[in-house]
Amino acid sequence: MARLVLKFGGTSVGDVARIRRVAERVKPLYDAGHEIAVVVSAMAGTTNQLVAYTREAALIHDAREYDTVVAAGEQITVGLLAICLQDMEVPARSFLGWQIPIHASNVHGAARIESIETETLEACFAQGRVAVVAGFQGLADDGRIATLGRGGSDTSAVALAAALKADRCDIYTDVTGVFTTDPRVEAKARKLDRITYEEMLEMASQGAKVLQTRSVAMAMAHGVRVQVLSTFADEPGTLVVSEEEIVENQIVSGIAFSRGEAKITVVNLEDRPGAVSALFKPLAGEHINVDMIVQSASDDGASADVTFTVPEDSLSRAVELIQSHKDSLGFSDLVYTGDVVKVSVIGVGMRSHAGVASTMFEALAEKGINIHVISTSEIKVSVLINSEYTELAVRTLHSAYGLDAPSRIADVEEAIA
């Protein structure tokens, strides 16, 4: 007997027929004697509709009331799933975040889980029931419902698995697992049997949409074994585990890309102590996330060009903000574009193998793809390129590292030798 937390997203519970299919997934696990908590999202499209209602009511509104509205989607889903399970003779009971309770911070609309009291759920298991838990929501210190922001149900599931000391957290989605890259871009992309927390975290933060970044970070922090698998296909998924559970690390595990990027270059910024800090401080104050950063000094050392990326939907706001500080910052020009994409090569095997970056640069150069910005970490190399080359770059790198070959390890080692 195992203790399992199962999470089903909006697509998996898109209508009553799909909710019944979820119940059919849960029943064999319950019949096998496992203790089960099921975390569900709102039906696909419901949260967007509820958000639209709040904006229609008033463009500027109380965030606490916003949370009251948008949390209603999960309440519907947990009730319907509990009814379906009961109809299949599976004892089940629905729980909202405040009923457990899941304690969250007071940052309404983007709260963080602080702690989970498990006594209520332990009692549910002791009674032989399946606990059906609303994702995306918790109880704030002010006694109000607090939602966790987009992708919050993944975080709810992992946090619940950690608190309950579950054997595994299964995240059911509309894909069959984690692939070496997006199969819609590269038909030769292959599903990974296992991937490390670190690799999955990089994949998620660099554009892969399979898991939400916060949930991966939480799983890594608490050692929660996560499995990504499909609601609609009866086949094994991908396990996200610690590096120690993987016998031999791949040098490169995947290629990720993010289309929603924009590049800004501040030309001839005064090269003095505090100048770069003064540039980025207003952006931080407006919660504009800055990612890749490159600084190049002028020949005379009096000024420097600073290039960095921001989310494309923040570009106009960032440009306006920097322009408003032009006099105090002392730069000559501002050049920007949203027509760029970030492509990343990711793998824990990079720690012990040289030549990964040079393989990337050579492969792109052979295809005539110019690199604007480069950033690296211990297990990642990212480049910024023109968006028109996205698919070509992904396919080229996927092949260069042997990710679409039968024997990936041998091919990659030969490629970077």
C-alpha positions as a Markdown table, in Angstrom:
| # | Residue | x | y | z |
|---|---|---|---|---|
| 1 | Met | 0.0 | 0.0 | 0.0 |
| 2 | Ala | 1.3 | 3.5 | -0.9 |
| 3 | Arg | 0.2 | 7.0 | -0.2 |
| 4 | Leu | -0.3 | 8.9 | -3.4 |
| 5 | Val | -1.2 | 12.5 | -4.3 |
| 6 | Leu | -2.7 | 12.7 | -7.8 |
| 7 | Lys | -3.2 | 16.1 | -9.5 |
| 8 | Phe | -5.4 | 16.7 | -12.5 |
| 9 | Gly | -5.3 | 19.9 | -14.5 |
| 10 | Gly | -8.0 | 21.9 | -16.2 |
| 11 | Thr | -7.8 | 20.0 | -19.5 |
| 12 | Ser | -8.2 | 16.7 | -17.6 |
| 13 | Val | -11.4 | 17.9 | -15.9 |
| 14 | Gly | -12.7 | 20.0 | -18.8 |
| 15 | Asp | -16.3 | 18.6 | -18.6 |
| 16 | Val | -18.3 | 16.1 | -16.6 |
| 17 | Ala | -17.4 | 13.3 | -19.0 |
| 18 | Arg | -13.7 | 14.0 | -18.4 |
| 19 | Ile | -14.2 | 14.2 | -14.6 |
| 20 | Arg | -15.8 | 10.8 | -14.7 |
| 21 | Arg | -12.7 | 9.6 | -16.6 |
| 22 | Val | -10.5 | 11.0 | -13.9 |
| 23 | Ala | -12.7 | 9.0 | -11.4 |
| 24 | Glu | -12.1 | 5.9 | -13.5 |
| 25 | Arg | -8.3 | 6.6 | -13.1 |
| 26 | Val | -8.6 | 6.9 | -9.4 |
| 27 | Lys | -10.8 | 3.8 | -8.7 |
| 28 | Pro | -8.2 | 1.1 | -9.5 |
| 29 | Leu | -5.7 | 2.7 | -7.3 |
| 30 | Tyr | -8.2 | 2.9 | -4.4 |
| 31 | Asp | -9.3 | -0.7 | -5.0 |
| 32 | Ala | -5.6 | -1.7 | -4.8 |
| 33 | Gly | -5.5 | -0.4 | -1.2 |
| 34 | His | -3.6 | 2.9 | -1.7 |
| 35 | Glu | -4.3 | 6.0 | 0.3 |
| 36 | Ile | -5.2 | 8.7 | -2.2 |
| 37 | Ala | -5.5 | 12.5 | -2.2 |
| 38 | Val | -6.6 | 14.0 | -5.5 |
| 39 | Val | -5.9 | 17.6 | -6.2 |
| 40 | Val | -7.8 | 19.2 | -9.1 |
| 41 | Ser | -7.9 | 22.5 | -11.0 |
| 42 | Ala | -10.9 | 24.3 | -12.3 |
| 43 | Met | -12.4 | 23.1 | -15.6 |
| 44 | Ala | -10.5 | 24.4 | -18.6 |
| 45 | Gly | -11.4 | 28.0 | -19.3 |
| 46 | Thr | -13.3 | 28.5 | -16.0 |
| 47 | Thr | -10.7 | 30.6 | -14.3 |
| 48 | Asn | -10.2 | 32.8 | -17.3 |
| 49 | Gln | -14.0 | 33.4 | -17.3 |
| 50 | Leu | -14.0 | 34.2 | -13.6 |
| 51 | Val | -11.1 | 36.6 | -14.0 |
| 52 | Ala | -13.0 | 38.3 | -16.8 |
| 53 | Tyr | -16.1 | 38.7 | -14.5 |
| 54 | Thr | -14.0 | 40.6 | -11.9 |
| 55 | Arg | -12.6 | 42.9 | -14.6 |
| 56 | Glu | -16.1 | 43.5 | -16.0 |
| 57 | Ala | -17.3 | 44.4 | -12.5 |
| 58 | Ala | -14.5 | 46.8 | -11.9 |
| 59 | Leu | -11.0 | 47.3 | -13.5 |
| 60 | Ile | -9.6 | 48.1 | -10.1 |
| 61 | His | -10.9 | 45.8 | -7.4 |
| 62 | Asp | -10.2 | 44.3 | -3.9 |
| 63 | Ala | -7.7 | 41.4 | -4.4 |
| 64 | Arg | -9.5 | 39.6 | -1.5 |
| 65 | Glu | -12.8 | 39.6 | -3.4 |
| 66 | Tyr | -10.9 | 38.7 | -6.6 |
| 67 | Asp | -9.7 | 35.5 | -4.8 |
| 68 | Thr | -13.2 | 34.8 | -3.6 |
| 69 | Val | -14.4 | 34.8 | -7.2 |
| 70 | Val | -11.6 | 32.9 | -9.0 |
| 71 | Ala | -11.4 | 30.2 | -6.3 |
| 72 | Ala | -15.0 | 29.1 | -7.1 |
| 73 | Gly | -13.8 | 27.1 | -10.1 |
| 74 | Glu | -12.0 | 24.5 | -8.0 |
| 75 | Gln | -15.0 | 24.3 | -5.7 |
| 76 | Ile | -17.2 | 23.1 | -8.5 |
| 77 | Thr | -14.6 | 20.5 | -9.7 |
| 78 | Val | -13.9 | 18.9 | -6.3 |
| 79 | Gly | -17.7 | 18.5 | -5.7 |
| 80 | Leu | -18.3 | 16.9 | -9.1 |
| 81 | Leu | -15.3 | 14.5 | -8.8 |
| 82 | Ala | -16.4 | 13.4 | -5.3 |
| 83 | Ile | -19.9 | 12.7 | -6.7 |
| 84 | Cys | -18.4 | 10.7 | -9.6 |
| 85 | Leu | -16.3 | 8.6 | -7.3 |
| 86 | Gln | -19.2 | 8.0 | -4.9 |
| 87 | Asp | -21.2 | 6.8 | -7.9 |
| 88 | Met | -18.5 | 4.3 | -8.6 |
| 89 | Glu | -18.7 | 3.1 | -5.0 |
| 90 | Val | -15.5 | 4.8 | -4.0 |
| 91 | Pro | -15.9 | 6.7 | -0.7 |
| 92 | Ala | -14.8 | 10.2 | -1.3 |
| 93 | Arg | -15.0 | 13.6 | 0.3 |
| 94 | Ser | -14.2 | 17.0 | -1.1 |
| 95 | Phe | -12.1 | 19.7 | 0.7 |
| 96 | Leu | -11.6 | 23.3 | 0.0 |
| 97 | Gly | -8.3 | 24.9 | 1.0 |
| 98 | Trp | -9.7 | 26.5 | 4.2 |
| 99 | Gln | -11.2 | 23.3 | 5.4 |
| 100 | Ile | -7.9 | 21.4 | 5.7 |
| 101 | Pro | -6.6 | 24.1 | 6.2 |
| 102 | Ile | -3.8 | 25.0 | 3.8 |
| 103 | His | -2.2 | 28.1 | 5.3 |
| 104 | Ala | -1.1 | 30.7 | 2.8 |
| 105 | Ser | 0.4 | 34.2 | 2.9 |
| 106 | Asn | -1.7 | 37.3 | 2.6 |
| 107 | Val | -0.5 | 38.2 | -0.9 |
| 108 | His | -3.9 | 37.7 | -2.5 |
| 109 | Gly | -3.8 | 36.5 | -6.1 |
| 110 | Ala | -0.2 | 35.3 | -5.7 |
| 111 | Ala | 0.0 | 33.7 | -2.3 |
| 112 | Arg | 2.6 | 31.2 | -1.2 |
| 113 | Ile | 1.8 | 28.1 | 0.9 |
| 114 | Glu | 3.3 | 28.4 | 4.4 |
| 115 | Ser | 2.1 | 25.2 | 6.1 |
| 116 | Ile | -0.5 | 22.5 | 5.8 |
| 117 | Glu | -2.4 | 20.9 | 8.7 |
| 118 | Thr | -2.7 | 17.2 | 7.9 |
| 119 | Glu | -5.0 | 15.9 | 10.7 |
| 120 | Thr | -8.2 | 16.3 | 8.7 |
| 121 | Leu | -6.8 | 14.4 | 5.7 |
| 122 | Glu | -5.2 | 11.7 | 8.0 |
| 123 | Ala | -8.7 | 11.1 | 9.5 |
| 124 | Cys | -10.1 | 10.9 | 6.0 |
| 125 | Phe | -7.6 | 8.2 | 5.1 |
| 126 | Ala | -8.3 | 6.4 | 8.3 |
| 127 | Gln | -12.0 | 6.2 | 7.3 |
| 128 | Gly | -11.0 | 4.6 | 4.0 |
| 129 | Arg | -12.0 | 7.7 | 1.9 |
| 130 | Val | -10.4 | 9.4 | -1.0 |
| 131 | Ala | -9.7 | 13.1 | -0.2 |
| 132 | Val | -10.5 | 15.3 | -3.2 |
| 133 | Val | -8.8 | 18.7 | -2.6 |
| 134 | Ala | -9.2 | 22.0 | -4.4 |
| 135 | Gly | -5.9 | 23.2 | -5.8 |
| 136 | Phe | -4.8 | 26.8 | -6.3 |
| 137 | Gln | -6.2 | 28.0 | -2.9 |
| 138 | Gly | -5.4 | 28.3 | 0.8 |
| 139 | Leu | -6.4 | 30.2 | 3.9 |
| 140 | Ala | -4.6 | 33.5 | 4.5 |
| 141 | Asp | -3.8 | 34.9 | 7.9 |
| 142 | Asp | -6.7 | 37.4 | 7.5 |
| 143 | Gly | -9.1 | 34.5 | 7.4 |
| 144 | Arg | -9.9 | 35.0 | 3.7 |
| 145 | Ile | -9.4 | 32.7 | 0.8 |
| 146 | Ala | -6.0 | 33.3 | -0.9 |
| 147 | Thr | -5.2 | 31.9 | -4.4 |
| 148 | Leu | -1.7 | 30.9 | -5.4 |
| 149 | Gly | -1.5 | 32.4 | -8.9 |
| 150 | Arg | -1.3 | 30.7 | -12.3 |
| 151 | Gly | -0.2 | 27.1 | -12.1 |
| 152 | Gly | -0.9 | 27.0 | -8.4 |
| 153 | Ser | -2.6 | 23.6 | -8.4 |
| 154 | Asp | 0.7 | 21.9 | -9.2 |
| 155 | Thr | 2.2 | 23.7 | -6.2 |
| 156 | Ser | -0.8 | 22.6 | -4.1 |
| 157 | Ala | -0.3 | 19.0 | -5.1 |
| 158 | Val | 3.5 | 18.9 | -4.4 |
| 159 | Ala | 3.0 | 20.8 | -1.0 |
| 160 | Leu | 0.3 | 18.3 | 0.0 |
| 161 | Ala | 2.6 | 15.4 | -1.0 |
| 162 | Ala | 5.4 | 16.8 | 1.2 |
| 163 | Ala | 3.1 | 17.4 | 4.2 |
| 164 | Leu | 1.5 | 14.0 | 3.9 |
| 165 | Lys | 4.9 | 12.3 | 3.3 |
| 166 | Ala | 3.4 | 10.7 | 0.2 |
| 167 | Asp | 5.3 | 8.1 | -1.7 |
| 168 | Arg | 4.8 | 9.9 | -5.0 |
| 169 | Cys | 3.0 | 12.9 | -6.5 |
| 170 | Asp | 1.5 | 12.1 | -9.9 |
| 171 | Ile | 0.8 | 15.1 | -12.1 |
| 172 | Tyr | -1.7 | 14.2 | -14.9 |
| 173 | Thr | -1.7 | 16.5 | -17.9 |
| 174 | Asp | -2.5 | 16.3 | -21.6 |
| 175 | Val | 1.0 | 15.1 | -22.5 |
| 176 | Thr | 2.5 | 11.6 | -21.8 |
| 177 | Gly | 5.6 | 12.9 | -20.0 |
| 178 | Val | 8.6 | 15.2 | -20.3 |
| 179 | Phe | 10.2 | 15.2 | -23.7 |
| 180 | Thr | 13.7 | 16.1 | -24.9 |
| 181 | Thr | 12.0 | 19.2 | -26.6 |
| 182 | Asp | 8.6 | 20.2 | -27.7 |
| 183 | Pro | 7.3 | 17.4 | -30.0 |
| 184 | Arg | 5.3 | 20.0 | -32.0 |
| 185 | Val | 8.6 | 21.6 | -33.1 |
| 186 | Glu | 10.8 | 18.5 | -33.4 |
| 187 | Ala | 9.0 | 15.3 | -34.4 |
| 188 | Lys | 12.0 | 13.3 | -33.2 |
| 189 | Ala | 11.7 | 14.5 | -29.6 |
| 190 | Arg | 11.6 | 11.5 | -27.2 |
| 191 | Lys | 10.0 | 11.0 | -23.9 |
| 192 | Leu | 12.4 | 10.8 | -20.9 |
| 193 | Asp | 12.0 | 8.0 | -18.4 |
| 194 | Arg | 13.6 | 10.1 | -15.7 |
| 195 | Ile | 14.8 | 13.6 | -15.2 |
| 196 | Thr | 16.5 | 15.3 | -12.3 |
| 197 | Tyr | 14.8 | 18.1 | -10.2 |
| 198 | Glu | 17.5 | 20.5 | -11.4 |
| 199 | Glu | 17.0 | 19.7 | -15.0 |
| 200 | Met | 13.2 | 20.0 | -14.7 |
| 201 | Leu | 13.5 | 23.3 | -12.9 |
| 202 | Glu | 15.7 | 24.7 | -15.7 |
| 203 | Met | 13.4 | 23.2 | -18.4 |
| 204 | Ala | 10.3 | 24.8 | -16.7 |
| 205 | Ser | 12.0 | 28.2 | -16.2 |
| 206 | Gln | 13.3 | 28.3 | -19.8 |
| 207 | Gly | 10.0 | 27.8 | -21.5 |
| 208 | Ala | 8.9 | 24.1 | -21.1 |
| 209 | Lys | 5.2 | 24.2 | -20.0 |
| 210 | Val | 4.9 | 20.7 | -18.5 |
| 211 | Leu | 5.3 | 21.7 | -14.9 |
| 212 | Gln | 5.1 | 25.0 | -13.0 |
| 213 | Thr | 8.4 | 26.3 | -11.7 |
| 214 | Arg | 7.3 | 26.8 | -8.1 |
| 215 | Ser | 6.1 | 23.2 | -7.9 |
| 216 | Val | 9.4 | 21.8 | -9.2 |
| 217 | Ala | 11.4 | 23.9 | -6.7 |
| 218 | Met | 9.2 | 22.7 | -3.9 |
| 219 | Ala | 9.5 | 19.1 | -4.9 |
| 220 | Met | 13.3 | 19.5 | -5.0 |
| 221 | Ala | 13.3 | 21.2 | -1.6 |
| 222 | His | 11.2 | 18.4 | 0.1 |
| 223 | Gly | 12.4 | 15.4 | -1.9 |
| 224 | Val | 9.0 | 14.7 | -3.4 |
| 225 | Arg | 9.1 | 12.2 | -6.2 |
| 226 | Val | 7.0 | 13.5 | -9.0 |
| 227 | Gln | 5.6 | 11.6 | -12.0 |
| 228 | Val | 4.3 | 13.5 | -15.1 |
| 229 | Leu | 1.9 | 11.4 | -17.1 |
| 230 | Ser | -1.2 | 11.7 | -19.3 |
| 231 | Thr | -4.8 | 11.5 | -18.3 |
| 232 | Phe | -5.7 | 10.3 | -21.7 |
| 233 | Ala | -3.1 | 7.6 | -22.4 |
| 234 | Asp | -2.5 | 4.5 | -20.3 |
| 235 | Glu | 1.3 | 4.5 | -20.3 |
| 236 | Pro | 4.2 | 5.3 | -18.0 |
| 237 | Gly | 5.2 | 8.9 | -17.7 |
| 238 | Thr | 8.4 | 10.7 | -16.7 |
| 239 | Leu | 9.7 | 10.6 | -13.1 |
| 240 | Val | 11.2 | 13.7 | -11.7 |
| 241 | Val | 13.7 | 12.6 | -9.0 |
| 242 | Ser | 16.9 | 13.4 | -7.3 |
| 243 | Glu | 20.2 | 13.0 | -9.2 |
| 244 | Glu | 21.1 | 10.0 | -7.0 |
| 245 | Glu | 18.2 | 8.0 | -8.4 |
| 246 | Ile | 19.5 | 8.3 | -12.0 |
| 247 | Val | 22.2 | 5.7 | -12.7 |
| 248 | Glu | 24.0 | 7.5 | -15.5 |
| 249 | Asn | 23.3 | 11.2 | -16.2 |
| 250 | Gln | 22.8 | 12.3 | -19.8 |
| 251 | Ile | 25.2 | 15.1 | -20.8 |
| 252 | Val | 22.3 | 17.0 | -22.4 |
| 253 | Ser | 18.7 | 16.0 | -21.4 |
| 254 | Gly | 16.7 | 18.5 | -23.4 |
| 255 | Ile | 16.3 | 21.7 | -25.4 |
| 256 | Ala | 13.9 | 24.3 | -24.1 |
| 257 | Phe | 12.8 | 27.6 | -25.7 |
| 258 | Ser | 10.9 | 30.6 | -24.7 |
| 259 | Arg | 9.1 | 32.8 | -27.2 |
| 260 | Gly | 7.9 | 35.5 | -24.9 |
| 261 | Glu | 11.2 | 37.4 | -24.7 |
| 262 | Ala | 12.2 | 41.0 | -25.5 |
| 263 | Lys | 15.7 | 42.5 | -25.8 |
| 264 | Ile | 16.7 | 46.0 | -24.5 |
| 265 | Thr | 20.0 | 47.6 | -25.1 |
| 266 | Val | 21.0 | 50.8 | -23.1 |
| 267 | Val | 23.6 | 52.5 | -25.2 |
| 268 | Asn | 26.5 | 54.4 | -23.7 |
| 269 | Leu | 25.5 | 54.1 | -20.1 |
| 270 | Glu | 27.9 | 56.0 | -17.9 |
| 271 | Asp | 30.5 | 53.6 | -16.7 |
| 272 | Arg | 30.6 | 54.4 | -13.0 |
| 273 | Pro | 29.9 | 52.6 | -9.7 |
| 274 | Gly | 26.1 | 52.3 | -9.1 |
| 275 | Ala | 25.1 | 53.0 | -12.7 |
| 276 | Val | 23.9 | 49.4 | -13.5 |
| 277 | Ser | 22.1 | 49.3 | -10.1 |
| 278 | Ala | 20.4 | 52.6 | -10.9 |
| 279 | Leu | 19.2 | 51.1 | -14.2 |
| 280 | Phe | 17.7 | 48.0 | -12.8 |
| 281 | Lys | 16.3 | 49.3 | -9.6 |
| 282 | Pro | 13.2 | 51.0 | -11.2 |
| 283 | Leu | 12.5 | 47.8 | -13.1 |
| 284 | Ala | 12.6 | 45.8 | -9.9 |
| 285 | Gly | 10.3 | 48.3 | -8.2 |
| 286 | Glu | 7.7 | 47.7 | -10.9 |
| 287 | His | 8.2 | 43.9 | -10.6 |
| 288 | Ile | 9.6 | 43.6 | -14.2 |
| 289 | Asn | 11.7 | 40.4 | -14.3 |
| 290 | Val | 15.2 | 40.9 | -15.9 |
| 291 | Asp | 16.8 | 37.7 | -17.2 |
| 292 | Met | 19.9 | 37.6 | -19.5 |
| 293 | Ile | 22.3 | 40.5 | -19.0 |
| 294 | Val | 25.5 | 41.4 | -20.9 |
| 295 | Gln | 27.6 | 44.5 | -20.4 |
| 296 | Ser | 30.3 | 45.6 | -22.9 |
| 297 | Ala | 32.6 | 48.5 | -22.0 |
| 298 | Ser | 33.6 | 51.2 | -24.5 |
| 299 | Asp | 37.2 | 51.6 | -25.6 |
| 300 | Asp | 37.7 | 54.7 | -23.5 |
| 301 | Gly | 36.2 | 53.1 | -20.4 |
| 302 | Ala | 33.8 | 56.0 | -19.9 |
| 303 | Ser | 30.6 | 54.3 | -20.9 |
| 304 | Ala | 29.2 | 50.8 | -21.5 |
| 305 | Asp | 26.4 | 49.2 | -23.5 |
| 306 | Val | 24.1 | 47.1 | -21.3 |
| 307 | Thr | 21.8 | 44.5 | -23.0 |
| 308 | Phe | 19.2 | 42.5 | -21.1 |
| 309 | Thr | 16.0 | 40.6 | -21.6 |
| 310 | Val | 12.5 | 41.1 | -20.1 |
| 311 | Pro | 9.2 | 39.3 | -20.7 |
| 312 | Glu | 7.7 | 40.6 | -24.0 |
| 313 | Asp | 4.5 | 41.7 | -22.3 |
| 314 | Ser | 6.6 | 43.9 | -20.1 |
| 315 | Leu | 8.6 | 45.6 | -22.9 |
| 316 | Ser | 6.6 | 48.8 | -23.4 |
| 317 | Arg | 6.4 | 49.4 | -19.6 |
| 318 | Ala | 10.2 | 48.7 | -19.2 |
| 319 | Val | 11.1 | 51.1 | -22.1 |
| 320 | Glu | 8.9 | 53.8 | -20.7 |
| 321 | Leu | 10.3 | 53.4 | -17.3 |
| 322 | Ile | 14.0 | 53.6 | -18.5 |
| 323 | Gln | 13.3 | 56.6 | -20.7 |
| 324 | Ser | 11.8 | 58.4 | -17.7 |
| 325 | His | 15.1 | 58.0 | -15.9 |
| 326 | Lys | 17.3 | 59.0 | -18.9 |
| 327 | Asp | 18.7 | 62.2 | -17.4 |
| 328 | Ser | 19.7 | 60.6 | -14.1 |
| 329 | Leu | 21.1 | 57.4 | -15.8 |
| 330 | Gly | 23.1 | 59.3 | -18.4 |
| 331 | Phe | 22.8 | 57.1 | -21.5 |
| 332 | Ser | 22.6 | 58.2 | -25.2 |
| 333 | Asp | 20.1 | 55.8 | -26.7 |
| 334 | Leu | 17.7 | 52.9 | -26.1 |
| 335 | Val | 17.4 | 50.1 | -28.6 |
| 336 | Tyr | 14.8 | 47.4 | -28.2 |
| 337 | Thr | 12.9 | 44.6 | -29.9 |
| 338 | Gly | 10.4 | 41.8 | -29.1 |
| 339 | Asp | 11.3 | 39.7 | -32.1 |
| 340 | Val | 13.7 | 37.4 | -30.2 |
| 341 | Val | 13.5 | 33.9 | -28.6 |
| 342 | Lys | 15.6 | 32.3 | -25.9 |
| 343 | Val | 16.9 | 28.7 | -26.6 |
| 344 | Ser | 18.5 | 26.7 | -23.9 |
| 345 | Val | 20.5 | 23.5 | -23.7 |
| 346 | Ile | 20.0 | 21.7 | -20.4 |
| 347 | Gly | 21.7 | 18.7 | -18.7 |
| 348 | Val | 23.3 | 17.8 | -15.4 |
| 349 | Gly | 26.0 | 16.0 | -17.3 |
| 350 | Met | 27.5 | 19.4 | -18.3 |
| 351 | Arg | 29.1 | 19.5 | -14.8 |
| 352 | Ser | 31.6 | 16.9 | -15.9 |
| 353 | His | 31.9 | 17.3 | -19.6 |
| 354 | Ala | 33.6 | 20.1 | -21.5 |
| 355 | Gly | 32.7 | 21.3 | -25.0 |
| 356 | Val | 28.9 | 21.5 | -24.5 |
| 357 | Ala | 28.8 | 25.3 | -25.2 |
| 358 | Ser | 31.1 | 25.1 | -28.2 |
| 359 | Thr | 29.0 | 22.4 | -29.8 |
| 360 | Met | 26.0 | 24.7 | -29.4 |
| 361 | Phe | 27.7 | 27.7 | -30.9 |
| 362 | Glu | 29.2 | 25.8 | -33.8 |
| 363 | Ala | 25.9 | 24.1 | -34.7 |
| 364 | Leu | 24.1 | 27.4 | -34.8 |
| 365 | Ala | 26.8 | 29.1 | -36.8 |
| 366 | Glu | 26.7 | 26.4 | -39.4 |
| 367 | Lys | 23.0 | 27.2 | -39.9 |
| 368 | Gly | 23.7 | 31.0 | -40.1 |
| 369 | Ile | 22.0 | 31.7 | -36.9 |
| 370 | Asn | 23.4 | 34.8 | -35.1 |
| 371 | Ile | 23.6 | 34.9 | -31.3 |
| 372 | His | 22.7 | 38.2 | -29.6 |
| 373 | Val | 23.1 | 37.2 | -25.9 |
| 374 | Ile | 24.6 | 34.2 | -24.0 |
| 375 | Ser | 24.0 | 33.2 | -20.4 |
| 376 | Thr | 25.1 | 30.1 | -18.6 |
| 377 | Ser | 24.6 | 28.2 | -15.3 |
| 378 | Glu | 26.1 | 25.0 | -14.1 |
| 379 | Ile | 23.7 | 22.8 | -16.1 |
| 380 | Lys | 22.4 | 25.2 | -18.8 |
| 381 | Val | 23.6 | 27.3 | -21.7 |
| 382 | Ser | 21.1 | 29.8 | -23.1 |
| 383 | Val | 21.3 | 32.0 | -26.2 |
| 384 | Leu | 19.1 | 34.8 | -27.5 |
| 385 | Ile | 18.4 | 34.6 | -31.3 |
| 386 | Asn | 16.0 | 36.1 | -33.8 |
| 387 | Ser | 12.6 | 34.5 | -33.5 |
| 388 | Glu | 12.4 | 33.5 | -37.1 |
| 389 | Tyr | 15.1 | 30.9 | -36.4 |
| 390 | Thr | 13.3 | 29.2 | -33.5 |
| 391 | Glu | 12.4 | 25.9 | -35.1 |
| 392 | Leu | 15.6 | 25.6 | -37.0 |
| 393 | Ala | 17.7 | 26.2 | -33.9 |
| 394 | Val | 15.7 | 23.7 | -31.8 |
| 395 | Arg | 15.9 | 21.0 | -34.4 |
| 396 | Thr | 19.6 | 21.7 | -35.1 |
| 397 | Leu | 20.6 | 21.5 | -31.4 |
| 398 | His | 18.4 | 18.4 | -30.8 |
| 399 | Ser | 20.3 | 16.6 | -33.5 |
| 400 | Ala | 23.7 | 18.1 | -32.5 |
| 401 | Tyr | 23.5 | 16.6 | -29.1 |
| 402 | Gly | 22.1 | 13.2 | -30.3 |
| 403 | Leu | 18.8 | 13.6 | -28.6 |
| 404 | Asp | 17.0 | 12.0 | -31.5 |
| 405 | Ala | 19.4 | 9.1 | -32.0 |
| 406 | Pro | 19.1 | 5.6 | -30.5 |
| 407 | Ser | 22.3 | 5.9 | -28.5 |
| 408 | Arg | 22.3 | 9.5 | -27.2 |
| 409 | Ile | 25.2 | 9.2 | -24.8 |
| 410 | Ala | 27.6 | 7.9 | -27.4 |
| 411 | Asp | 26.6 | 10.5 | -30.0 |
| 412 | Val | 26.9 | 13.4 | -27.6 |
| 413 | Glu | 30.3 | 12.3 | -26.3 |
| 414 | Glu | 31.5 | 12.1 | -29.9 |
| 415 | Ala | 30.0 | 15.4 | -30.8 |
| 416 | Ile | 31.7 | 17.4 | -28.0 |
| 417 | Ala | 35.0 | 15.5 | -28.1 |
